[in-house]
Every structure is written in structure tokens, then in C-alpha cells.
Amino acid sequence: MQILEAVKKRILELCEEREITVNHLYDLSGMPASTVKSILNGKSRDPQISTIVKLCDGLDITIADFFNTETFRSLEQEIK
């Protein structure tokens, strides 16, 4: 799994956990729908950390909470 896939998976997991739609996430985070859609549709090949921070703010979690999952821990280092 690549980082983009992991970010997408985590966003969807968080929406499911909170029982909110992705559309509601746009509202909570103040992010343009197009920005989040581009991550979820794989069009954004390198989501900015500032985007993830805004999503975290909308979900009322820390950036550490976002990345503290087995999915991210199991990613292989891209640069060795």
C-alpha cells in the first residue's frame, strides 16, 4: 500500500467511525470538496500535510491520531 492509498483509507475510516458522510467532512473541515475528492479519487498524488491537518481539525483529532494506525505503521519506507 502506498501513502496516498493509506490516507484515503484513513479518511474513509474516520468518516465511518463518526457516522458522517464525506460531504459532511468538507463542512466540518472547511475544505473545498474538490480537494478532498481529489484525494479520495486518486487524482491528488501528493496530499499536502496542511490539508490533512485541516481534516484533523474538522474531525477534532490530532495529526498523530490520524497517522497512528496499523496501516501507516506497516508502510514501507520509500527512501532507504
N, C-alpha and C positions, 0 to 999 in steps of 0.2 A: 504494500500500500504506500502511496506517495502522500506527501504532506497535504496537497490540495484535497485528495480524497478523504483524508483524516479530518480536515477542517469541515468539509461538507458533512461528513458523518456526525461530527460533534454538534454542529448547528441543528441538524435534524433530531438528534438525541435530546438535546436540551429543550427543543420545542415540544417534543413528545412528553418528556418528563413534566413539563409545566402545563401541558394540555393547552398549548396555544398554537395558532397557525403561523406559518412563516409570514403571512401578511401582518399579523399582529406584532410579530417581532420587528418588522420595519417601523411600525408606530412606536414601539417601546424604545427602540434604539435611536430613532431619528435618522436612520439611514435611508437613502434613496432605495426604492425597491429594486431598481436596476443593478445596484451594487451587489446586493445580496443575491439576486437572481443570477448574476454572472458567476458568483462563487458556486452556487448550487448547480448551475448548468454546465460548469466546467469551462466557461469562457474566460474567466479570470485565472490565469495560470500562476499568479503570484499575489495572493491576497495580502494587503498591507496589514501590518500589526495594528495600526491605528483603527482600521476597520474592525478588527477582532475586538479591540478594546471597547469600541462603541457598542458592539453587540453585547459584550460582557456587562457594560454599564446598564444597558436596557434590560438585561436578564438579572441584574443585581448580583453578579458573581465577580470574582476576581479573575484576572488573566491566568493566574495559577490554577484556579478551579477549572478553567476552560481546558488547559493543557494537561491536567493531572488525571489522565485516563490510561488504561492499558493500551489503547490504540496508539497514543503518542509515544508511550514508553517503548513500544515494540517496533517503532520506525527505525529503519537502518540509517546510519549516518550517511549523508550524501557525499561528504568530503572526508576522506580518511587519510 
